[in-house]
Amino acid sequence: MNIWRAFNSIEKTKTEAPLKKLIRITTVPMSLKYLLGGQLSFMKAHGFDVLAVSADGKEREAILEEGINHIIIPFTRKITPIQDLKCLIQLIRLFRKVQPNIVHTHTPKAGLLGMMAARICGVTIRMHTVAGLPVMEATGLKRWILMMTEKITYACATRVYPNSEGLRDYIVNQLAISNKQLTIIGKGSSNGIDTAFFSKSPELLAQASQIRLRYGIPEDAVVFGFVGRVVRDKGMHELVQAFRNIRKQHAHVYLVVVGPLEPDLDPLDPEDLKYLQTDSHVFMAGFQRDVRPWLLASDVFVFPSYREGFPNVVMQACCLEVPCIVSDINGCNEIIRHGSTGLIVKPKDAEVLEKAMLHLMNDPELRKAFTRKAREFVVTNYDQRFVWKELSAEYVRQLAMSNEQ
């Protein structure tokens, strides 16, 4: 659908009482589908005329099937000045045509260009959600560029929404942004979690058993699982080192890695990648649309990431009652309570990670104790409907404040 046909579609769906126009922008459609799944249709059902914007991709069809209008702006995830300028111009044209009440952006590139265009066009309510900061792990010139990108984004936004306490602290302390501009929706998370969907069932347990059977994993073996982008800053180097050492001592351990490789953006060390691809007790499952049976096929979920916003997959593992080991970073250390609902380890430390993995491997009773409390905590604090209602209420508050001015 080109831009002008999309405009016409939007005009035709207007009701007698015009809805408040809300534009939600992410860099790629995968974020709209998987990071904000269900949220856009909830907002549409609660009084907003929702338009989604992102680059093109296979996930776009699912957004359209959800009843949400979508316009393609060809964002890239890399630093591409000429292409970025073209996208900025397209966004300005879009905003001037649609005249939205609210522009709400996610992800770094969409945030930078979306907030700049919204400010240029005089959009009253300009909201940006921060769900992870690449600048945390960057160095040298790249770090400076990323810091400037964040500062420009926040300067153009009227409100900024870090999705965890740790991110808020980092933004205040490292980027020198006033805490008065920052708000956390609910208790954190960009989208919450569908706690009913991520719940154990006989069908899912049967699928998990089939996965283990497919890979020839014995019933009494201990499976460590990882779900996420298979890149260095997810802690893959430390996970490989820890598992290799455990594997030398124990024959009944396996590692199942679920997620896509991203060699262009953040490649693994060649030696680590070779080990993952060649060891007979490691299985690279690639991207999976439904991660539930893969999580349930694991005895211990390991997530040694270097940086996060508020990781959905940790909440998913907790809801499915899979015991977790996570790194001591923002988001992770807000979902897991060390020694009560899981284990928290120092990031970038393979030796500490190995000890934690051995601890849970050898103590099945502790694993059971963690999982009961972990699900209860996530259900109480991060249920999806709660997060959506809190965000909808924030939209209403911002609209009321803008009407008073």
Secondary structure per residue as TSV (DSSP state, phi and psi in degrees):
chain	resnum	aa	ss	phi	psi
A	1	M	-	360.0	123.2
A	2	N	-	-80.4	172.8
A	3	I	H	-60.1	-43.9
A	4	W	H	-72.3	-35.4
A	5	R	H	-65.9	-35.8
A	6	A	H	-63.7	-40.4
A	7	F	H	-58.7	-46.5
A	8	N	H	-61.2	-38.8
A	9	S	H	-62.5	-41.6
A	10	I	H	-63.0	-43.7
A	11	E	H	-62.5	-38.4
A	12	K	H	-69.2	-24.6
A	13	T	T	-92.8	4.1
A	14	K	-	-68.1	144.2
A	15	T	-	-96.9	176.7
A	16	E	S	-58.0	-45.6
A	17	A	S	-93.5	109.0
A	18	P	-	-60.8	135.6
A	19	L	-	-80.9	159.3
A	20	K	E	-72.4	130.4
A	21	K	E	-86.2	122.5
A	22	L	E	-121.7	122.3
A	23	I	E	-109.9	124.6
A	24	R	E	-111.2	129.3
A	25	I	E	-127.2	130.6
A	26	T	-	-130.2	162.5
A	27	T	S	-67.4	-45.7
A	28	V	S	-125.4	153.4
A	29	P	H	-67.3	-21.1
A	30	M	H	-57.6	-36.6
A	31	S	I	-67.1	-39.8
A	32	L	I	-61.8	-40.3
A	33	K	I	-78.5	-46.4
A	34	Y	I	-98.1	-32.9
A	35	L	I	-88.2	-26.1
A	36	L	S	-122.0	22.8
A	37	G	T	-54.0	126.3
A	38	G	T	86.3	-21.2
A	39	Q	H	-70.0	-39.9
A	40	L	H	-66.8	-41.4
A	41	S	H	-68.3	-31.5
A	42	F	H	-62.3	-45.9
A	43	M	H	-64.9	-38.0
A	44	K	H	-62.7	-39.6
A	45	A	H	-72.6	-14.5
A	46	H	T	-114.5	35.4
A	47	G	T	98.9	12.7
A	48	F	E	-116.2	140.2
A	49	D	E	-88.5	99.5
A	50	V	E	-96.7	131.2
A	51	L	E	-124.8	126.9
A	52	A	E	-99.1	143.6
A	53	V	E	-134.7	134.5
A	54	S	E	-167.8	177.7
A	55	A	-	-66.8	171.2
A	56	D	-	-77.3	161.0
A	57	G	-	171.0	166.7
A	58	K	T	-64.3	-24.3
A	59	E	T	-74.0	-11.0
A	60	R	H	-60.0	-36.6
A	61	E	H	-61.1	-38.9
A	62	A	H	-64.7	-34.5
A	63	I	H	-66.7	-44.4
A	64	L	H	-64.5	-38.8
A	65	E	H	-65.4	-24.1
A	66	E	T	-76.4	-3.7
A	67	G	T	86.7	18.2
A	68	I	-	-106.4	127.0
A	69	N	E	-65.9	142.4
A	70	H	E	-137.8	135.9
A	71	I	E	-120.8	138.0
A	72	I	E	-89.0	123.1
A	73	I	-	-120.1	122.6
A	74	P	-	-76.8	63.3
A	75	F	-	-63.1	154.3
A	76	T	-	-120.0	159.5
A	77	R	S	-92.1	-7.3
A	78	K	S	-98.7	175.8
A	79	I	-	-82.5	105.4
A	80	T	-	-135.1	82.3
A	81	P	H	-53.7	-45.1
A	82	I	H	-66.4	-46.2
A	83	Q	H	-64.4	-38.4
A	84	D	H	-62.6	-39.8
A	85	L	H	-64.1	-40.4
A	86	K	H	-61.1	-41.8
A	87	C	H	-66.5	-39.0
A	88	L	H	-59.9	-44.2
A	89	I	H	-62.7	-42.3
A	90	Q	H	-63.1	-39.5
A	91	L	H	-65.0	-41.7
A	92	I	H	-60.0	-44.9
A	93	R	H	-61.7	-41.1
A	94	L	H	-62.7	-49.1
A	95	F	H	-65.1	-37.5
A	96	R	H	-67.2	-31.0
A	97	K	H	-76.9	-48.1
A	98	V	H	-81.2	-32.3
A	99	Q	-	53.1	64.0
A	100	P	-	-70.9	153.7
A	101	N	S	-80.6	-34.4
A	102	I	E	-135.3	133.9
A	103	V	E	-116.6	125.2
A	104	H	E	-127.0	118.3
A	105	T	E	-112.7	155.3
A	106	H	E	-137.1	155.8
A	107	T	S	72.4	148.5
A	108	P	H	-58.7	-51.0
A	109	K	H	-67.0	-45.3
A	110	A	H	-63.2	-35.7
A	111	G	H	-64.7	-48.3
A	112	L	H	-59.9	-55.0
A	113	L	H	-71.9	-38.5
A	114	G	H	-66.1	-43.6
A	115	M	H	-70.0	-38.6
A	116	M	H	-61.6	-48.4
A	117	A	H	-63.6	-40.6
A	118	A	H	-65.1	-38.9
A	119	R	H	-69.0	-42.5
A	120	I	H	-58.0	-38.4
A	121	C	T	-85.8	-2.7
A	122	G	T	74.4	26.0
A	123	V	-	-62.7	129.8
A	124	T	S	-68.8	-43.7
A	125	I	E	-112.4	113.1
A	126	R	E	-123.0	106.3
A	127	M	E	-115.0	134.7
A	128	H	E	-129.8	127.0
A	129	T	E	-96.2	132.2
A	130	V	E	-104.2	117.7
A	131	A	-	-124.7	34.1
A	132	G	-	139.2	140.3
A	133	L	-	-125.5	106.5
A	134	P	G	-57.3	-26.2
A	135	V	G	-61.4	-22.7
A	136	M	G	-60.1	-31.4
A	137	E	G	-110.7	1.4
A	138	A	-	-84.4	158.0
A	139	T	-	-136.1	164.5
A	140	G	H	61.1	-141.3
A	141	L	H	-62.4	-38.4
A	142	K	H	-61.1	-40.5
A	143	R	H	-62.3	-43.6
A	144	W	H	-61.5	-44.3
A	145	I	H	-61.2	-44.8
A	146	L	H	-66.7	-37.2
A	147	M	H	-64.3	-42.8
A	148	M	H	-64.0	-37.8
A	149	T	H	-60.0	-47.5
A	150	E	H	-63.2	-44.0
A	151	K	H	-62.6	-41.3
A	152	I	H	-64.6	-43.1
A	153	T	H	-58.0	-48.6
A	154	Y	H	-68.5	-34.0
A	155	A	H	-65.8	-31.4
A	156	C	H	-84.5	-20.2
A	157	A	-	-83.5	150.2
A	158	T	S	-86.0	-30.6
A	159	R	E	-140.9	146.1
A	160	V	E	-122.3	137.0
A	161	Y	E	-123.5	83.9
A	162	P	E	-63.2	140.7
A	163	N	S	-96.8	19.9
A	164	S	S	-158.7	159.4
A	165	E	H	-63.0	-41.1
A	166	G	H	-62.6	-40.0
A	167	L	H	-65.0	-40.5
A	168	R	H	-60.1	-44.2
A	169	D	H	-62.6	-41.3
A	170	Y	H	-64.1	-44.2
A	171	I	H	-62.3	-40.7
A	172	V	H	-69.1	-47.4
A	173	N	H	-82.1	-37.7
A	174	Q	H	-97.7	-29.8
A	175	L	S	-104.8	-1.6
A	176	A	-	57.6	40.9
A	177	I	-	-97.2	137.3
A	178	S	-	-64.6	134.9
A	179	N	G	-61.7	-21.8
A	180	K	G	-66.7	-22.6
A	181	Q	G	-87.1	-8.0
A	182	L	B	-105.8	141.6
A	183	T	-	-141.6	137.0
A	184	I	-	-101.3	126.8
A	185	I	-	-77.1	125.9
A	186	G	T	60.0	-126.8
A	187	K	T	-111.8	15.9
A	188	G	S	118.2	170.3
A	189	S	-	86.9	142.6
A	190	S	S	-81.8	-26.7
A	191	N	S	-141.6	-3.5
A	192	G	-	65.6	-162.9
A	193	I	B	-141.5	140.2
A	194	D	-	-77.0	94.2
A	195	T	T	-69.2	-22.3
A	196	A	T	-76.2	-41.1
A	197	F	T	-65.6	-42.6
A	198	F	S	-91.9	71.2
A	199	S	S	-141.2	140.4
A	200	K	-	-61.7	143.2
A	201	S	-	-146.7	159.6
A	202	P	H	-57.3	-36.4
A	203	E	H	-66.3	-44.2
A	204	L	H	-67.7	-39.2
A	205	L	H	-64.0	-36.2
A	206	A	H	-66.3	-40.7
A	207	Q	H	-63.5	-39.3
A	208	A	H	-63.3	-40.7
A	209	S	H	-63.1	-38.0
A	210	Q	H	-66.0	-36.1
A	211	I	H	-62.8	-45.8
A	212	R	H	-64.7	-38.4
A	213	L	H	-66.0	-40.2
A	214	R	H	-59.9	-38.5
A	215	Y	T	-90.2	1.5
A	216	G	T	70.4	32.7
A	217	I	-	-88.2	121.0
A	218	P	-	-61.1	154.4
A	219	E	T	-62.3	-34.0
A	220	D	T	-88.9	4.0
A	221	A	-	-76.0	157.8
A	222	V	E	-105.5	124.3
A	223	V	E	-108.4	122.6
A	224	F	E	-92.6	132.5
A	225	G	E	-117.8	147.5
A	226	F	E	-134.5	136.6
A	227	V	E	-131.7	126.5
A	228	G	S	154.5	179.7
A	229	R	-	-64.0	131.9
A	230	V	B	-88.4	81.0
A	231	V	S	-134.5	167.0
A	232	R	G	-62.0	-42.9
A	233	D	G	-77.0	4.0
A	234	K	G	-88.6	5.1
A	235	G	T	83.4	22.9
A	236	M	H	-66.2	-33.1
A	237	H	H	-62.0	-46.8
A	238	E	H	-66.9	-37.2
A	239	L	H	-64.2	-43.5
A	240	V	H	-62.5	-46.4
A	241	Q	H	-62.7	-43.4
A	242	A	H	-64.8	-44.9
A	243	F	H	-67.2	-39.2
A	244	R	H	-58.3	-42.5
A	245	N	H	-68.2	-40.6
A	246	I	H	-64.9	-41.3
A	247	R	H	-61.2	-33.3
A	248	K	H	-65.5	-28.0
A	249	Q	H	-99.5	-22.3
A	250	H	-	-134.1	126.7
A	251	A	T	-85.8	-14.1
A	252	H	T	-101.8	29.3
A	253	V	E	-114.8	146.6
A	254	Y	E	-137.5	158.6
A	255	L	E	-130.0	125.1
A	256	V	E	-115.2	121.1
A	257	V	E	-112.0	119.4
A	258	V	E	-114.8	122.3
A	259	G	S	145.5	162.8
A	260	P	-	-84.2	144.9
A	261	L	B	-75.0	144.0
A	262	E	-	-130.1	72.7
A	263	P	T	-65.7	-21.9
A	264	D	T	-80.6	-31.7
A	265	L	T	-94.8	-42.9
A	266	D	S	-154.4	74.5
A	267	P	-	-69.0	151.2
A	268	L	-	-74.1	159.1
A	269	D	-	-60.5	137.4
A	270	P	H	-53.8	-38.4
A	271	E	H	-66.5	-39.7
A	272	D	H	-65.1	-44.6
A	273	L	H	-62.3	-42.8
A	274	K	H	-60.1	-42.3
A	275	Y	H	-63.6	-45.2
A	276	L	H	-60.4	-34.3
A	277	Q	H	-87.5	-13.4
A	278	T	H	-119.7	-22.8
A	279	D	-	-69.6	135.6
A	280	S	T	-71.4	-13.1
A	281	H	T	-105.5	12.0
A	282	V	E	-118.3	132.9
A	283	F	E	-125.4	121.4
A	284	M	E	-96.0	106.2
A	285	A	E	-90.4	-10.5
A	286	G	E	70.6	-167.6
A	287	F	-	-69.9	136.4
A	288	Q	-	-129.1	128.8
A	289	R	S	-64.2	-38.8
A	290	D	-	-116.7	107.4
A	291	V	-	-85.7	-6.7
A	292	R	H	-57.7	-52.3
A	293	P	H	-64.9	-28.1
A	294	W	H	-71.1	-38.8
A	295	L	H	-65.1	-42.2
A	296	L	H	-70.1	-21.5
A	297	A	T	-73.9	-10.7
A	298	S	-	-95.4	145.0
A	299	D	S	-87.7	-29.3
A	300	V	E	-141.3	129.7
A	301	F	E	-95.5	127.8
A	302	V	E	-118.0	126.2
A	303	F	E	-138.1	81.8
A	304	P	-	-92.0	41.1
A	305	S	-	-62.2	153.2
A	306	Y	S	-85.2	-30.9
A	307	R	-	-152.3	143.8
A	308	E	-	-150.5	167.0
A	309	G	S	-93.3	-82.8
A	310	F	S	-143.4	90.9
A	311	P	-	-67.0	118.4
A	312	N	H	-60.4	-38.6
A	313	V	H	-65.6	-29.6
A	314	V	H	-67.9	-42.1
A	315	M	H	-62.8	-38.8
A	316	Q	H	-62.6	-45.0
A	317	A	H	-62.1	-42.4
A	318	C	H	-61.0	-44.6
A	319	C	H	-65.6	-31.1
A	320	L	T	-86.5	3.4
A	321	E	T	63.6	43.3
A	322	V	-	-106.1	121.8
A	323	P	-	-64.2	142.9
A	324	C	E	-118.6	143.1
A	325	I	E	-118.1	122.1
A	326	V	E	-129.9	160.7
A	327	S	E	-82.7	156.5
A	328	D	S	-82.3	74.2
A	329	I	S	-132.2	164.6
A	330	N	T	-58.4	150.3
A	331	G	T	86.6	-66.4
A	332	C	H	-58.1	-46.0
A	333	N	H	-80.5	3.6
A	334	E	H	-99.9	-26.1
A	335	I	H	-84.0	-42.6
A	336	I	-	-99.7	136.6
A	337	R	-	-108.5	115.8
A	338	H	B	-58.2	129.2
A	339	G	T	80.0	-6.5
A	340	S	T	-116.4	-48.3
A	341	T	T	-118.8	2.8
A	342	G	B	166.0	-168.9
A	343	L	E	-118.1	138.2
A	344	I	E	-115.3	130.4
A	345	V	E	-123.8	157.8
A	346	K	-	-62.8	131.7
A	347	P	T	-69.5	154.1
A	348	K	T	62.0	30.4
A	349	D	-	-131.3	96.5
A	350	A	H	-64.7	-34.7
A	351	E	H	-66.8	-43.6
A	352	V	H	-66.2	-40.0
A	353	L	H	-62.3	-44.0
A	354	E	H	-58.4	-43.9
A	355	K	H	-62.3	-40.6
A	356	A	H	-66.8	-40.6
A	357	M	H	-64.2	-42.4
A	358	L	H	-64.0	-39.3
A	359	H	H	-57.6	-51.3
A	360	L	H	-73.8	-31.7
A	361	M	H	-59.8	-38.4
A	362	N	T	-93.4	1.6
A	363	D	-	-133.9	78.2
A	364	P	H	-62.6	-29.0
A	365	E	H	-68.3	-38.4
A	366	L	H	-65.4	-38.3
A	367	R	H	-59.0	-43.3
A	368	K	H	-64.8	-40.9
A	369	A	H	-63.4	-40.7
A	370	F	H	-62.7	-44.9
A	371	T	H	-66.0	-39.2
A	372	R	H	-61.2	-47.0
A	373	K	H	-70.5	-35.3
A	374	A	H	-65.4	-44.7
A	375	R	H	-63.1	-44.6
A	376	E	H	-58.8	-42.1
A	377	F	H	-65.4	-44.7
A	378	V	H	-68.0	-43.4
A	379	V	H	-60.1	-39.9
A	380	T	H	-69.5	-36.6
A	381	N	H	-108.0	-21.3
A	382	Y	H	-132.6	23.5
A	383	D	B	-59.8	139.2
A	384	Q	H	-57.6	-44.5
A	385	R	H	-62.2	-34.2
A	386	F	H	-63.7	-46.1
A	387	V	H	-63.7	-44.0
A	388	W	H	-61.5	-43.2
A	389	K	H	-65.0	-38.2
A	390	E	H	-65.4	-39.7
A	391	L	H	-68.6	-43.0
A	392	S	H	-58.9	-41.3
A	393	A	H	-64.1	-35.0
A	394	E	H	-67.3	-40.2
A	395	Y	H	-57.6	-46.6
A	396	V	H	-61.9	-42.2
A	397	R	H	-61.9	-45.2
A	398	Q	H	-65.2	-38.8
A	399	L	H	-64.3	-41.9
A	400	A	H	-64.3	-41.9
A	401	M	H	-65.3	-38.5
A	402	S	H	-68.7	-31.1
A	403	N	H	-71.9	-26.4
A	404	E	H	-77.2	-21.8
A	405	Q	-	-78.6	360.0
